[in-house]
Amino acid sequence: MTSDRKKLTTNFGKIVDDDQNSLTAGDRGPVLIQDVHLIEKLAHFNRERIPERIVHAKGAGAGGYFEVTNNVAKYTKAKFLSQVGKRTEVFARFSTVGGEKGSADAERDPRGFAVKFYTEEGNYDLVGNNTPVFFIRDPLKFPDFIHTQKRNPETNLKDANMFWDFLSLTPESIHQVTILFSDRGTPKSHRHMNGYGSHTFKWYNEKGEYFWVKYHFKTDQGIQNLTREEAERLKGVDPDHATRDLYNAIKRGDYPSWTLQVQIMKPEEADDYRFDIFDFTKVWPHGDYLPTEVGRMVLNRNPENYFAEVEQAAFSPANFVPGIAASPDKMLQGRLFAYHDAHRYRLGPNYHLLPVNKPKGVKVQNYQRDGFMRFDANGGSGPNYYPNSFGGPEPDIQAAEPVFKVSGNAARQPYTHPNDDFVQAGDLYRKVMTDEDRDHLIGNIVSHLCNARKDIQIRQTRIFYKADPDYGRRVSEGLGLDLKEFESLR
């Protein structure tokens, strides 16, 4: 039977066969660059607004240093992590995700947590959030997700129907939704929240051995959050409260700091692990992989000029140094392309020459030339091609990362790892949250979800039920829904 619904196509009219799964090598990835639909979708998304960042538009930043406190050289050959006591200059930026540049710091929203390390081997960017997971695990869904967090194209207003419609049709989001609607969705300040790399990354050592790792920046100030009522008040009284707090704390010498920890997994342990380690919506429970301390980040310098340092700061998860590399995580693979592309659009092709983005510990030598805003010597009289006979820079095979095997059919493939999207959200609700946390979570959800249509409320509440029956029951009661709608889920 042929559907009467309109067919989804690319910008040039080709019918799209699957808009939920990127083209990958094997069901776990990595993503293939031949996925022209994914590339078109991400590239178009990066050009939808000017000149403000599409996401993470509202932010604050500061400079400082990172100091190694524990020897991790057996896991990575990255020089900035090579010895205890070694310090590396950093610049960090904190942000809200969905709001515009003038939005309030107290909005319920994930917080961006990005750190640029100016190492002697080039810049290394760790670009994460204040949550260890995310709403989706395939980059093909990202533009759609962000659209639902923005404004309705008809009314230009935030829209609960858009927000919950997408989430209720995307069950993998339940873990992040549970975190977002807890009080951690409204941190007291940038200083009082953790940061996470969220993705799985690859570390490799001098012997060519590699390991899978996850990053955790633990705030030394302690976790402090706002209740829904406190956040609502601050949005009106001081919409820039977190920006002000960070600046004033550093100005008075109360330098905020974070302890960096990593979870480390041997590659042979990944295939049989109970969760897919490349799934952006999952954590590795600490009982399985205890975090190891690496070092401490201290922010002790306010920007001299906000535009020059914070607004023009450009972070990308594709900025690696020897000893650190990507994993097949599909979301990470999409971000490796999208971030540089966004910066080239927003700041220009030579954004890497801006002082806040320019490497400080190594001389850049390549054959990229010309373009808007080229304000260095543009390579002088040297050759602009490779190979050449005129002494130009050459690749070094010693910089290659260890290989890992990928296999499988090149196709749009859903996740097939035998796990449940609801397990970790349910564990968070039952085992981690206190009674007060659960009370606040339910109140926060009900106060927002009540603005959506009833059919969307029911569909989303079914997802809460699947995570935990008590979770779903309390939301349904708060919304005044008929409990018979959910009896089959008990």
C-alpha positions as CSV (number, residue, x, y, z in Angstrom):
1,M,0.0,0.0,0.0
2,T,1.5,3.4,-1.1
3,S,1.5,6.1,1.5
4,D,-0.2,9.4,0.6
5,R,2.3,11.4,2.7
6,K,4.8,13.7,1.0
7,K,8.2,12.2,0.4
8,L,11.3,13.6,2.1
9,T,14.0,14.6,-0.3
10,T,17.4,16.2,-0.4
11,N,17.7,19.9,-1.5
12,F,18.1,18.6,-5.1
13,G,15.0,16.4,-5.1
14,K,16.4,12.9,-4.3
15,I,14.1,10.9,-2.1
16,V,15.6,10.2,1.3
17,D,15.3,6.5,2.4
18,D,16.0,7.0,6.1
19,D,16.2,10.2,8.2
20,Q,17.0,8.6,11.5
21,N,20.2,6.7,10.9
22,S,23.5,7.9,9.4
23,L,25.3,5.8,6.8
24,T,27.9,3.8,8.7
25,A,30.5,1.0,8.3
26,G,28.8,-1.6,10.5
27,D,26.0,-0.9,13.0
28,R,28.4,0.8,15.5
29,G,30.1,3.1,12.9
30,P,32.1,5.1,12.1
31,V,30.1,7.4,9.9
32,L,30.9,7.4,6.1
33,I,31.5,10.8,4.4
34,Q,29.6,9.4,1.4
35,D,26.4,10.1,3.4
36,V,25.6,13.2,1.3
37,H,22.2,13.6,3.1
38,L,23.9,13.9,6.5
39,I,26.5,16.3,5.1
40,E,23.9,18.4,3.4
41,K,21.7,18.5,6.5
42,L,24.5,19.5,8.9
43,A,26.0,22.0,6.5
44,H,22.7,23.7,5.9
45,F,22.0,23.7,9.6
46,N,25.2,25.5,10.3
47,R,24.2,28.4,8.0
48,E,20.7,29.0,9.3
49,R,21.5,32.0,11.5
50,I,23.9,34.9,11.2
51,P,26.1,36.0,12.8
52,E,25.2,34.5,16.2
53,R,26.1,30.9,17.1
54,I,23.2,28.6,16.2
55,V,23.7,26.8,19.5
56,H,25.6,27.9,22.6
57,A,25.0,31.5,21.7
58,K,24.9,32.9,25.3
59,G,28.2,32.2,27.1
60,A,30.9,33.4,29.4
61,G,34.6,32.5,29.3
62,A,37.9,32.8,31.2
63,G,41.6,31.8,30.9
64,G,43.7,29.8,33.3
65,Y,45.8,26.7,33.4
66,F,45.6,22.9,33.7
67,E,48.0,21.1,36.0
68,V,48.7,17.3,35.9
69,T,48.3,15.6,39.3
70,N,48.5,12.0,38.3
71,N,50.8,10.1,35.9
72,V,48.7,8.8,33.0
73,A,51.6,8.3,30.5
74,K,50.9,4.5,30.3
75,Y,47.6,5.4,28.6
76,T,48.4,8.4,26.4
77,K,51.5,9.9,24.8
78,A,49.9,13.4,24.8
79,K,52.8,15.6,26.0
80,F,50.6,18.0,28.1
81,L,49.6,15.0,30.2
82,S,53.1,13.5,30.4
83,Q,54.3,14.3,33.9
84,V,52.9,15.3,37.3
85,G,53.2,19.1,37.8
86,K,53.2,20.0,34.2
87,R,51.0,23.1,33.4
88,T,49.3,24.0,30.2
89,E,47.5,27.3,29.4
90,V,43.7,26.9,28.9
91,F,40.7,29.0,27.9
92,A,37.2,27.8,28.9
93,R,33.8,28.8,27.7
94,F,30.5,28.0,29.5
95,S,27.2,28.5,27.7
96,T,23.5,27.6,27.5
97,V,22.6,25.5,24.5
98,G,19.3,26.5,23.0
99,G,18.8,30.1,23.9
100,E,19.7,33.2,21.9
101,K,22.5,35.5,22.9
102,G,20.2,37.6,25.0
103,S,18.5,34.8,26.8
104,A,18.7,34.3,30.6
105,D,21.5,32.3,32.3
106,A,18.9,30.5,34.5
107,E,17.0,28.9,31.7
108,R,16.4,25.1,32.0
109,D,18.9,24.0,29.4
110,P,22.1,21.9,29.2
111,R,25.2,24.0,29.7
112,G,28.1,23.9,27.3
113,F,31.5,23.2,28.9
114,A,34.4,23.7,26.4
115,V,38.1,23.8,27.2
116,K,40.9,24.7,24.8
117,F,44.4,23.4,25.9
118,Y,47.2,25.4,24.2
119,T,49.7,22.5,24.2
120,E,53.2,22.2,22.7
121,E,51.8,19.8,20.1
122,G,48.9,22.1,19.0
123,N,45.5,23.0,20.4
124,Y,43.4,20.3,22.0
125,D,39.8,21.1,22.5
126,L,37.5,19.2,24.8
127,V,34.0,20.3,23.9
128,G,31.3,18.9,26.1
129,N,28.4,19.8,28.4
130,N,27.5,19.7,32.1
131,T,25.7,16.4,31.5
132,P,27.4,13.1,30.8
133,V,24.8,12.1,28.1
134,F,22.8,13.7,25.4
135,F,19.3,13.5,23.9
136,I,20.2,11.7,20.6
137,R,22.9,9.4,19.4
138,D,22.9,10.0,15.6
139,P,24.0,13.3,14.1
140,L,21.2,13.1,11.4
141,K,18.7,14.0,14.1
142,F,20.7,17.0,15.5
143,P,19.3,19.9,13.3
144,D,15.7,18.6,14.0
145,F,16.3,18.4,17.7
146,I,17.7,21.9,18.0
147,H,14.8,23.3,15.9
148,T,12.4,22.0,18.6
149,Q,14.4,23.9,21.2
150,K,14.1,27.1,19.3
151,R,11.1,29.1,18.2
152,N,8.0,28.0,16.3
153,P,8.3,29.1,12.7
154,E,4.8,30.5,12.7
155,T,4.5,32.2,16.1
156,N,8.2,32.9,16.8
157,L,7.6,31.7,20.3
158,K,9.0,28.8,22.3
159,D,6.6,25.9,21.8
160,A,6.0,23.0,24.3
161,N,4.3,21.0,21.5
162,M,7.5,21.1,19.4
163,F,9.7,20.4,22.4
164,W,7.8,17.4,23.7
165,D,6.6,16.1,20.3
166,F,10.2,15.4,19.2
167,L,11.3,14.0,22.6
168,S,8.2,11.7,22.9
169,L,9.0,10.3,19.4
170,T,12.7,9.8,20.4
171,P,12.7,7.5,23.4
172,E,16.6,7.5,23.5
173,S,16.2,11.0,25.0
174,I,14.8,9.8,28.3
175,H,18.1,9.7,30.2
176,Q,19.0,13.3,29.3
177,V,15.4,14.5,29.8
178,T,15.5,13.1,33.3
179,I,18.8,15.0,34.0
180,L,17.5,18.2,32.4
181,F,14.3,18.3,34.4
182,S,16.1,17.6,37.7
183,D,17.6,20.6,39.4
184,R,20.8,20.0,37.5
185,G,19.0,21.5,34.6
186,T,19.4,24.9,36.3
187,P,22.9,25.2,37.8
188,K,23.4,27.9,40.3
189,S,26.4,29.2,38.4
190,H,29.1,28.1,35.9
191,R,31.4,27.5,38.8
192,H,29.0,25.1,40.6
193,M,28.5,22.5,37.8
194,N,30.5,19.6,36.5
195,G,31.7,19.3,32.9
196,Y,31.8,16.1,30.8
197,G,33.4,15.1,27.4
198,S,30.3,12.9,27.1
199,H,31.6,11.0,24.1
200,T,33.9,8.1,24.3
201,F,37.4,9.1,23.1
202,K,40.5,7.1,22.2
203,W,43.8,7.5,24.1
204,Y,47.0,5.8,22.8
205,N,50.5,5.5,24.2
206,E,54.0,5.3,22.9
207,K,53.7,1.6,22.4
208,G,50.8,1.9,20.1
209,E,48.3,0.5,22.7
210,Y,45.0,2.3,22.8
211,F,42.2,2.7,25.3
212,W,38.6,4.0,25.4
213,V,38.1,6.9,27.8
214,K,35.4,9.2,29.1
215,Y,36.2,12.7,30.7
216,H,34.7,14.1,33.9
217,F,35.5,17.6,35.2
218,K,34.3,17.7,38.8
219,T,33.7,21.1,40.3
220,D,35.8,21.8,43.3
221,Q,33.2,24.4,44.5
222,G,30.7,21.6,44.9
223,I,27.5,21.0,42.9
224,Q,24.9,23.7,43.6
225,N,21.6,24.1,41.7
226,L,18.6,26.4,41.5
227,T,15.0,25.2,42.1
228,R,12.5,26.0,39.5
229,E,11.1,28.9,41.5
230,E,14.6,30.3,42.1
231,A,15.5,30.1,38.4
232,E,12.2,31.8,37.4
233,R,13.0,34.7,39.8
234,L,16.5,35.1,38.5
235,K,15.5,35.1,34.9
236,G,13.7,38.3,35.7
237,V,15.9,39.9,38.4
238,D,19.3,39.1,36.9
239,P,19.3,37.3,33.5
240,D,23.1,37.5,33.4
241,H,23.7,36.1,36.9
242,A,26.0,33.3,35.9
243,T,28.1,35.5,33.6
244,R,28.4,38.1,36.4
245,D,29.2,35.4,39.0
246,L,32.1,34.0,37.0
247,Y,33.6,37.4,36.3
248,N,33.3,38.7,39.8
249,A,34.7,35.5,41.4
250,I,37.9,35.7,39.3
251,K,38.1,39.4,39.8
252,R,38.2,39.0,43.6
253,G,40.7,36.2,43.4
254,D,38.3,33.3,44.2
255,Y,39.5,31.3,41.3
256,P,37.2,28.4,40.3
257,S,38.7,25.0,39.7
258,W,37.7,21.6,38.5
259,T,39.4,18.2,39.0
260,L,39.6,16.2,35.8
261,Q,39.0,12.5,36.0
262,V,38.8,9.8,33.3
263,Q,37.2,6.4,33.0
264,I,39.4,4.0,31.1
265,M,38.4,0.8,29.3
266,K,40.5,-1.7,27.4
267,P,39.4,-2.2,23.8
268,E,38.8,-5.9,24.3
269,E,36.3,-5.1,27.0
270,A,34.1,-3.0,24.8
271,D,32.4,-5.6,22.6
272,D,30.8,-7.5,25.4
273,Y,30.1,-4.6,27.7
274,R,26.5,-4.4,28.8
275,F,26.0,-1.0,27.2
276,D,27.2,0.3,23.8
277,I,30.2,2.4,24.8
278,F,29.8,4.6,21.7
279,D,26.2,5.4,22.5
280,F,26.0,9.1,23.4
281,T,22.9,8.6,25.5
282,K,24.6,6.1,27.9
283,V,27.1,6.4,30.8
284,W,29.6,3.8,32.1
285,P,28.5,3.3,35.7
286,H,31.3,4.1,38.1
287,G,30.9,0.8,39.7
288,D,32.1,-0.8,36.4
289,Y,34.9,1.7,35.6
290,L,36.1,3.8,38.6
291,P,37.3,7.3,37.5
292,T,41.0,8.0,37.7
293,E,42.2,11.5,38.6
294,V,44.3,13.2,35.9
295,G,44.7,16.9,36.9
296,R,43.2,20.2,37.9
297,M,41.9,23.1,35.9
298,V,42.0,26.6,37.5
299,L,40.5,29.7,35.9
300,N,42.4,32.8,37.1
301,R,42.1,35.3,34.2
302,N,39.1,37.3,33.0
303,P,39.0,38.3,29.3
304,E,40.2,41.8,28.6
305,N,37.7,42.1,25.7
306,Y,34.6,39.9,25.6
307,F,34.3,39.9,21.8
308,A,37.9,39.2,21.1
309,E,38.2,36.3,23.5
310,V,34.8,34.8,24.2
311,E,32.6,35.7,21.2
312,Q,35.4,34.8,18.8
313,A,36.5,31.7,20.7
314,A,36.0,28.6,18.5
315,F,36.2,25.1,19.9
316,S,36.0,21.9,17.9
317,P,36.1,18.2,19.0
318,A,38.2,17.6,15.9
319,N,41.2,19.4,17.4
320,F,43.3,16.5,18.7
321,V,46.9,16.1,19.7
322,P,49.1,13.0,19.4
323,G,47.9,10.5,22.0
324,I,44.2,11.4,21.8
325,A,41.8,10.6,18.9
326,A,38.2,10.0,18.0
327,S,36.0,6.9,18.5
328,P,33.3,5.5,16.2
329,D,30.6,7.3,18.2
330,K,28.2,8.5,15.5
331,M,27.4,11.8,17.2
332,L,31.1,12.6,17.6
333,Q,31.8,11.7,14.0
334,G,29.2,14.2,12.9
335,R,30.6,16.9,15.2
336,L,34.1,16.4,13.8
337,F,32.8,17.9,10.6
338,A,30.1,20.3,11.9
339,Y,32.1,22.4,14.3
340,H,34.9,23.5,12.0
341,D,32.3,24.1,9.3
342,A,30.2,26.3,11.6
343,H,33.3,28.4,12.6
344,R,34.4,28.8,9.0
345,Y,30.9,30.2,8.2
346,R,30.6,32.4,11.3
347,L,34.2,33.7,11.6
348,G,35.7,33.0,8.2
349,P,38.1,30.3,6.8
350,N,41.0,31.8,8.7
351,Y,39.4,31.8,12.2
352,H,42.3,29.7,13.4
353,L,44.5,32.9,13.1
354,L,42.5,34.8,15.7
355,P,44.6,35.2,18.9
356,V,42.2,33.2,21.1
357,N,42.1,30.3,18.6
358,K,45.7,30.4,17.5
359,P,48.1,27.6,18.8
360,K,50.6,29.0,21.2
361,G,53.0,26.2,21.8
362,V,53.7,25.1,18.2
363,K,54.3,26.8,14.8
364,V,51.6,26.1,12.3
365,Q,53.0,24.9,9.0
366,N,50.7,23.8,6.1
367,Y,49.7,24.7,2.6
368,Q,46.4,26.5,3.3
369,R,46.5,29.9,1.8
370,D,44.4,33.0,1.0
371,G,40.7,33.5,2.0
372,F,38.9,36.2,3.9
373,M,40.7,37.9,6.8
374,R,44.1,36.4,6.2
375,F,46.1,38.7,8.5
376,D,49.5,36.9,8.8
377,A,52.2,36.5,6.1
378,N,50.0,34.0,4.2
379,G,52.9,31.5,3.8
380,G,55.2,34.1,2.3
381,S,57.1,32.9,-0.8
382,G,56.9,29.3,0.2
383,P,55.2,26.7,-1.9
384,N,51.4,26.2,-1.6
385,Y,51.3,22.6,-2.7
386,Y,52.6,19.2,-1.6
387,P,54.7,17.3,-2.6
388,N,57.3,19.9,-3.5
389,S,61.1,20.3,-4.0
390,F,61.4,23.5,-2.1
391,G,61.7,22.5,1.5
392,G,58.0,22.7,2.4
393,P,56.6,20.8,5.5
394,E,56.2,17.1,5.2
395,P,53.9,14.6,7.0
396,D,55.5,12.4,9.7
397,I,54.4,8.8,9.9
398,Q,55.3,8.8,13.6
399,A,52.2,10.9,14.2
400,A,49.8,8.2,13.1
401,E,47.4,6.8,15.6
402,P,46.9,3.1,16.2
403,V,44.4,1.4,13.9
404,F,41.3,-0.3,15.0
405,K,39.1,-2.6,12.9
406,V,35.8,-1.6,11.4
407,S,33.6,-3.8,9.3
408,G,30.0,-4.2,8.2
409,N,27.6,-3.2,5.5
410,A,27.5,0.4,4.3
411,A,23.9,1.3,5.0
412,R,21.6,3.4,7.2
413,Q,21.6,1.2,10.3
414,P,19.7,1.6,13.6
415,Y,21.5,0.8,16.8
416,T,21.3,-2.9,17.4
417,H,23.3,-3.2,20.7
418,P,21.2,-5.4,23.0
419,N,20.4,-2.8,25.7
420,D,17.5,-0.7,26.8
421,D,17.1,3.1,26.4
422,F,15.2,3.1,29.7
423,V,17.5,1.3,32.1
424,Q,19.9,4.1,33.0
425,A,17.1,6.7,33.3
426,G,15.2,4.4,35.6
427,D,18.4,3.7,37.7
428,L,18.9,7.5,37.9
429,Y,15.4,8.0,39.2
430,R,15.3,5.1,41.6
431,K,18.9,4.7,42.9
432,V,20.6,8.1,42.6
433,M,17.9,10.7,43.2
434,T,16.7,11.6,46.7
435,D,13.0,12.0,47.6
436,E,13.5,15.7,47.3
437,D,15.2,15.3,43.9
438,R,12.3,13.2,42.6
439,D,9.7,15.7,43.9
440,H,11.5,18.6,42.1
441,L,11.9,16.4,38.9
442,I,8.2,15.7,38.7
443,G,7.2,19.3,39.5
444,N,9.6,20.6,36.8
445,I,8.3,18.2,34.2
446,V,4.6,18.7,34.9
447,S,5.0,22.5,34.9
448,H,6.4,22.3,31.3
449,L,4.7,19.3,29.8
450,C,1.3,20.6,30.8
451,N,1.6,23.2,28.0
452,A,1.7,20.5,25.3
453,R,-1.2,18.8,23.6
454,K,-2.8,15.9,25.5
455,D,-1.8,13.2,23.0
456,I,1.8,14.4,23.3
457,Q,1.6,14.3,27.1
458,I,0.3,10.7,27.0
459,R,3.1,9.6,24.6
460,Q,5.8,11.2,26.7
461,T,4.4,9.9,29.9
462,R,4.5,6.4,28.5
463,I,8.2,6.8,28.1
464,F,8.5,7.9,31.8
465,Y,6.5,4.7,32.7
466,K,9.0,2.6,30.8
467,A,11.9,4.1,32.7
468,D,10.1,3.5,36.1
469,P,6.4,2.9,36.9
470,D,6.5,5.4,39.8
471,Y,8.1,8.0,37.6
472,G,5.3,7.7,35.0
473,R,2.5,7.4,37.5
474,R,3.5,10.6,39.3
475,V,3.8,12.6,36.0
476,S,0.5,11.3,34.8
477,E,-1.2,12.2,38.1
478,G,0.4,15.7,38.0
479,L,-1.0,16.2,34.5
480,G,-4.4,14.8,35.4
481,L,-4.2,12.0,32.8
482,D,-6.3,8.9,33.0
483,L,-4.1,6.1,34.5
484,K,-5.9,3.5,32.4
485,E,-3.8,4.9,29.5
486,F,-0.8,3.3,31.1
487,E,-2.1,0.1,32.6
488,S,-0.6,-2.1,29.9
489,L,2.9,-0.7,30.7
490,R,2.9,-1.9,34.3
